[in-house]
Amino acid sequence: MSAVILDSSPLGLLSNPSGTPQPVACRAWAKDLIAAGRRIIIPEVADYEVRRELIRTKSTRALAILDSLCATYDYLPITTLAMRLAADMWAQARNAGLATSHAHALDGDVILAAQAVALNVACVVATENPAHLTRYVPAELWSNIVP
C-alpha cells in the first residue's frame, strides 16, 4: 500500500477548522486513510506554504491544528538531497519547455516532488492540481485517492 504525501491544498483543508463541506470531507478522507493503514506524510514545503498564509491571516486556531497534524502524521523535512533533486528536475522541465512556475519562483511543486522521490517509497501525492506534479511523481486529486 502506498504512502499518501499531502500537497498544500489538502493540508490546508485539513488545517481549516470550519465545518464547511470540503474541509469536513477532507478530514473524513484522512481518517479513512489512517483506518485503512495508509501512511500520511506532510512534506516540509507543504507545511511552509500553508503555515505562511495562516500566520499572515493570524489564524491561530488553524495554526494549532496544523501543528497537531505535523505531530500526528509523518513529517518529511527538506534535505540537501531533495533540494538538489528539485534543482535538477526544475532545470530539466524548463529546458523541455515544461515550466511549472515563473523562472525566478522557488517552485514548491518541484520541491515537493523531489521530496517524494528522495523518500524512495511507493507513494502518491494528494493534491488539487495533479498536472504539475504528474510529470515527476504519481499524483492524484486527493478526493480520488481511496483508502
C-alpha positions in Angstrom: 0.0 0.0 0.0 1.5 3.3 -1.0 2.0 6.3 1.3 0.0 9.5 0.7 2.0 12.7 0.6 0.0 15.8 1.2 0.3 18.8 -1.1 -0.6 22.2 0.4 -4.2 22.1 -0.9 -5.4 19.0 1.2 -3.1 20.1 4.1 -4.8 23.5 4.1 -8.2 21.8 4.1 -7.2 19.5 7.0 -6.0 22.6 8.9 -9.2 24.5 8.3 -11.3 24.4 11.4 -14.5 25.3 9.6 -17.5 22.9 9.3 -18.0 23.6 5.6 -18.3 20.6 3.3 -14.8 20.5 1.7 -12.7 20.6 5.0 -15.2 18.1 6.6 -14.8 15.8 3.6 -11.0 16.0 3.7 -10.9 15.3 7.4 -13.1 12.2 6.9 -10.9 11.1 3.9 -7.7 11.4 6.1 -9.3 9.5 8.9 -10.3 6.7 6.5 -6.8 6.5 5.1 -5.4 6.0 8.6 -8.1 3.5 9.4 -7.0 1.5 6.3 -3.4 1.6 7.4 -2.2 4.1 4.9 0.8 6.3 5.9 0.1 10.1 5.6 3.2 12.2 5.1 3.4 16.0 5.4 6.4 17.4 3.4 8.0 20.4 4.9 7.5 22.5 1.8 3.7 22.0 2.0 3.8 22.9 5.7 5.6 26.1 4.8 3.1 27.0 2.1 0.1 26.5 4.4 1.8 27.9 7.5 2.9 31.2 6.0 -0.7 32.0 5.0 -2.1 31.0 8.4 0.5 33.3 10.1 -0.3 36.1 7.6 -4.0 35.9 8.4 -3.5 35.3 12.1 -5.4 32.1 12.0 -4.3 30.8 15.4 -6.9 28.0 15.6 -5.8 26.7 12.2 -2.2 27.0 13.1 -2.8 24.9 16.2 -4.5 22.3 14.0 -1.6 22.4 11.6 0.9 21.8 14.4 -1.2 18.9 15.6 -1.3 17.4 12.1 2.5 17.7 11.9 2.9 15.9 15.2 0.3 13.2 14.2 1.3 12.3 10.7 4.8 11.6 9.4 6.7 14.8 8.8 9.2 14.9 5.9 11.9 17.5 6.4 13.6 19.1 3.4 17.0 17.6 2.8 20.0 18.6 0.7 19.3 15.6 -1.5 15.7 16.7 -2.1 16.8 20.2 -2.9 19.5 19.0 -5.4 16.9 16.7 -7.0 14.5 19.6 -7.2 17.1 21.8 -8.9 17.8 19.1 -11.5 14.1 18.3 -12.0 13.3 22.0 -12.4 16.1 22.6 -14.9 15.1 19.5 -17.0 11.5 20.6 -17.1 12.4 24.2 -18.0 14.8 23.0 -20.8 12.0 20.8 -22.1 9.6 23.7 -22.2 7.5 22.3 -19.3 7.9 25.1 -16.7 5.6 24.9 -13.7 6.2 28.4 -12.5 8.0 31.7 -13.3 11.7 31.4 -13.9 12.5 33.2 -10.6 10.0 31.4 -8.4 11.1 28.8 -5.9 8.6 26.3 -7.3 7.2 24.4 -4.3 5.6 21.7 -6.6 9.1 20.7 -7.8 10.5 20.7 -4.3 7.5 18.6 -3.1 8.0 16.1 -6.0 11.8 15.9 -5.2 11.0 15.2 -1.5 8.7 12.4 -2.7 11.4 11.0 -5.0 14.1 11.3 -2.3 11.9 9.4 0.2 12.2 6.4 -2.1 8.9 4.7 -1.1 5.8 3.8 -3.1 3.7 6.9 -2.8 1.1 9.2 -4.4 0.9 12.9 -3.9 -2.6 14.1 -2.8 -3.4 17.4 -4.4 -6.0 19.6 -6.1 -3.8 20.2 -9.1 -2.1 17.0 -10.3 -1.0 18.4 -13.7 2.3 20.0 -12.5 3.2 17.0 -10.2 2.5 14.0 -12.5 5.4 14.8 -14.7 7.6 13.9 -11.7 5.7 11.6 -9.4 2.4 9.8 -9.1 -0.2 12.5 -8.2 -4.0 12.4 -7.9 -6.8 14.6 -6.7 -7.0 14.0 -3.0 -10.6 13.1 -3.2 -9.9 10.3 -5.8 -7.4 8.5 -3.6 -9.1 5.6 -1.9 -8.1 4.2 1.4 
